[in-house]
């Protein structure tokens, strides 16, 4: 995957702005340039972000779309359940911002960058009724990292995404995220397309070149 110079600039701007505004980008924005480049590769179409917090990941996608003139809305799925998040997420050493954010902070950060984010304030599983018929060109999984949550997110997105699915925290500390990616990459319809540090991207497998028109026009399952 080609990492676009624009994606690096956008990631830097978002990470800096959120810190100045009392928020943060997860892992200091380490995965954001890769995510923005993935969204650019996906082209026109909607994007869905699972686990939005202060909005860093959704913002870089909205900004790279605007920069490159790509069509499509950016949806954010996050329940913003502070009590649950504070109980399940331990702050990293030296973290001086809360582990939780609010929907008001997400939307204020979107307003700061003059982009629109469509917030669905629900858990990602079961899949929100509001998005039951939506199809996306790209998605980003960065919600609950434990237990069956990462796998449920992939299974919910598997037939709804036509291009790429990215994830944060593909690392030893998060075995359930690693398990999900390895499972997804072993399926006939997804391929491990790119990995750098803790970011991993899956690409929906295109029909083989030898398939006829009927096979090439298969609907999403």
C-alpha positions as CSV (number, residue, x, y, z in Angstrom):
1,X,0.0,0.0,0.0
2,X,1.4,3.4,-1.0
3,X,1.5,5.8,2.0
4,X,0.5,9.2,0.7
5,X,2.4,12.3,1.8
6,X,-1.0,14.0,2.3
7,X,-2.0,11.3,4.8
8,X,1.1,12.0,6.9
9,X,0.4,15.7,7.0
10,X,-3.3,15.1,7.9
11,X,-2.4,12.7,10.7
12,X,0.1,15.1,12.1
13,X,-2.4,18.0,12.0
14,X,-5.2,15.9,13.7
15,X,-2.9,14.5,16.4
16,X,-1.6,18.0,17.3
17,X,-5.1,19.6,17.2
18,X,-6.7,17.0,19.4
19,X,-3.9,17.3,22.0
20,X,-4.3,21.1,22.0
21,X,-8.0,20.7,22.5
22,X,-7.7,18.4,25.5
23,X,-8.1,15.1,23.7
24,X,-5.8,12.6,22.0
25,X,-5.2,10.3,19.2
26,X,-4.9,6.6,20.2
27,X,-1.2,5.5,20.4
28,X,-0.1,9.1,19.6
29,X,-1.6,8.7,16.1
30,X,0.8,5.9,15.1
31,X,-1.7,4.2,12.8
32,X,-3.4,7.3,11.3
33,X,-1.2,7.8,8.1
34,X,-1.8,4.1,7.2
35,X,-5.5,4.4,7.8
36,X,-5.8,7.6,5.7
37,X,-3.9,6.0,2.8
38,X,-6.1,2.9,3.0
39,X,-9.2,5.1,2.8
40,X,-7.7,6.9,-0.2
41,X,-7.1,3.5,-1.9
42,X,-10.7,2.6,-1.3
43,X,-11.9,5.5,-3.4
44,X,-15.4,6.9,-3.5
45,X,-17.9,5.6,-1.0
46,X,-18.8,5.6,2.6
47,X,-16.5,4.7,5.5
48,X,-17.4,3.4,8.9
49,X,-15.3,3.9,12.1
50,X,-15.9,1.6,15.1
51,X,-14.7,3.0,18.4
52,X,-14.3,6.7,17.6
53,X,-13.4,8.3,21.0
54,X,-12.2,11.9,20.2
55,X,-12.5,11.2,16.5
56,X,-8.9,11.0,15.3
57,X,-9.4,8.0,13.0
58,X,-12.7,9.3,11.6
59,X,-11.3,12.7,11.1
60,X,-8.3,11.6,9.0
61,X,-10.6,9.6,6.7
62,X,-12.9,12.6,6.3
63,X,-10.0,14.9,5.7
64,X,-8.2,12.7,3.1
65,X,-11.5,12.3,1.3
66,X,-11.9,16.0,1.1
67,X,-8.2,16.5,0.1
68,X,-8.5,14.1,-2.8
69,X,-12.1,15.0,-3.8
70,X,-13.4,11.5,-2.9
71,X,-17.2,11.1,-2.3
72,X,-18.7,9.4,0.7
73,X,-19.8,9.9,4.3
74,X,-17.9,8.9,7.4
75,X,-20.0,7.1,10.0
76,X,-18.9,6.7,13.6
77,X,-20.2,3.9,15.8
78,X,-19.5,4.4,19.5
79,X,-21.8,4.1,22.5
80,X,-19.8,6.6,24.6
81,X,-20.5,4.6,27.7
82,X,-18.0,6.3,30.1
83,X,-18.8,4.0,33.0
84,X,-18.1,0.8,31.0
85,X,-15.0,2.2,29.3
86,X,-13.5,3.5,32.5
87,X,-14.0,0.1,34.1
88,X,-12.5,-1.9,31.2
89,X,-9.6,0.3,29.9
90,X,-6.5,1.0,31.9
91,X,-4.7,4.2,31.1
92,X,-1.2,3.9,29.7
93,X,1.7,5.1,31.8
94,X,2.0,8.9,31.5
95,X,-1.4,9.4,29.9
96,X,-2.7,12.8,31.1
97,X,-6.1,12.7,29.3
98,X,-9.1,10.6,30.2
99,X,-9.5,7.2,28.6
100,X,-13.1,8.2,27.8
101,X,-14.4,10.9,25.6
102,X,-17.9,12.3,24.9
103,X,-20.0,12.6,21.8
104,X,-19.9,16.4,22.2
105,X,-16.1,16.3,22.0
106,X,-16.2,14.2,18.8
107,X,-18.6,16.5,17.1
108,X,-16.7,19.6,18.3
109,X,-13.5,18.2,16.8
110,X,-15.3,17.6,13.5
111,X,-16.6,21.2,13.5
112,X,-13.1,22.4,14.2
113,X,-11.9,20.7,11.0
114,X,-15.1,21.6,9.1
115,X,-16.0,18.1,8.3
116,X,-19.2,16.1,9.0
117,X,-19.2,12.8,11.0
118,X,-22.4,10.8,11.2
119,X,-22.5,9.4,14.8
120,X,-24.4,6.3,15.6
121,X,-24.3,6.2,19.4
122,X,-24.6,2.5,19.9
123,X,-22.5,-0.6,20.3
124,X,-21.2,-2.2,17.1
125,X,-22.6,-5.5,18.1
126,X,-25.4,-6.3,17.5
127,X,-25.0,-4.3,14.3
128,X,-27.0,-1.0,14.6
129,X,-30.4,-1.1,12.9
130,X,-29.8,2.3,11.4
131,X,-27.0,0.8,9.2
132,X,-28.5,-2.5,8.4
133,X,-28.7,-1.7,4.6
134,X,-25.5,0.4,4.3
135,X,-22.6,-0.7,2.2
136,X,-19.1,0.8,2.8
137,X,-15.9,0.9,0.8
138,X,-13.8,1.0,3.9
139,X,-14.0,0.4,7.6
140,X,-11.8,0.8,10.7
141,X,-12.0,-1.5,13.8
142,X,-10.8,0.2,17.0
143,X,-13.5,-0.6,19.5
144,X,-13.4,-3.2,22.3
145,X,-10.2,-5.2,21.9
146,X,-11.1,-8.1,24.2
147,X,-13.0,-11.4,24.0
148,X,-15.3,-11.9,21.0
149,X,-15.7,-8.1,20.3
150,X,-13.0,-7.9,17.6
151,X,-14.3,-11.0,15.9
152,X,-17.9,-9.8,16.0
153,X,-16.8,-6.5,14.4
154,X,-15.2,-8.3,11.5
155,X,-18.1,-10.7,11.0
156,X,-20.5,-7.7,11.1
157,X,-18.4,-5.9,8.5
158,X,-17.5,-8.8,6.3
159,X,-20.4,-8.6,4.0
160,X,-20.9,-4.8,4.2
161,X,-17.5,-3.6,3.1
162,X,-16.4,-3.8,-0.6
163,X,-12.8,-2.6,-0.3
164,X,-10.7,-2.5,2.9
165,X,-11.0,-3.1,6.6
166,X,-8.3,-1.7,8.8
167,X,-7.6,-2.3,12.5
168,X,-5.5,-0.8,15.2
169,X,-3.5,-2.7,17.9
170,X,-2.5,-5.7,15.9
171,X,0.1,-6.6,18.5
172,X,1.0,-9.2,21.1
173,X,-0.8,-7.3,23.9
174,X,-4.2,-7.7,22.2
175,X,-4.4,-11.4,21.4
176,X,-8.1,-11.2,20.4
177,X,-7.3,-8.6,17.7
178,X,-4.5,-10.7,16.4
179,X,-6.9,-13.8,16.3
180,X,-9.5,-11.8,14.4
181,X,-7.0,-10.7,11.7
182,X,-5.5,-14.1,11.2
183,X,-9.0,-15.6,11.0
184,X,-10.1,-13.0,8.5
185,X,-7.0,-13.5,6.3
186,X,-7.7,-17.2,6.1
187,X,-11.2,-16.7,4.6
188,X,-11.8,-17.0,0.9
189,X,-13.2,-13.4,0.6
190,X,-10.5,-11.4,2.5
191,X,-6.7,-11.1,2.3
192,X,-4.1,-9.6,4.7
193,X,-3.2,-6.7,2.4
194,X,-0.8,-4.5,4.6
195,X,0.8,-4.4,8.0
196,X,3.0,-1.8,9.6
197,X,3.7,-1.7,13.3
198,X,0.3,-2.0,15.0
199,X,-1.8,-1.2,11.9
200,X,-3.2,-4.0,9.7
201,X,-5.4,-3.8,6.6
202,X,-7.5,-6.5,5.0
203,X,-8.6,-6.2,1.4
204,X,-11.7,-7.8,-0.1
205,X,-10.5,-10.4,-2.6
206,X,-11.4,-9.5,-6.2
207,X,-12.9,-12.2,-8.4
208,X,-10.1,-14.2,-10.2
209,X,-9.4,-13.0,-13.7
210,X,-10.6,-16.3,-15.2
211,X,-14.2,-15.9,-13.8
212,X,-16.9,-15.1,-16.2
213,X,-19.2,-12.1,-16.0
214,X,-21.8,-14.0,-13.9
215,X,-19.1,-14.8,-11.3
216,X,-17.6,-11.4,-11.4
217,X,-20.9,-9.8,-10.6
218,X,-21.5,-11.8,-7.5
219,X,-23.4,-9.9,-4.8
220,X,-21.9,-9.4,-1.3
221,X,-22.8,-12.2,1.0
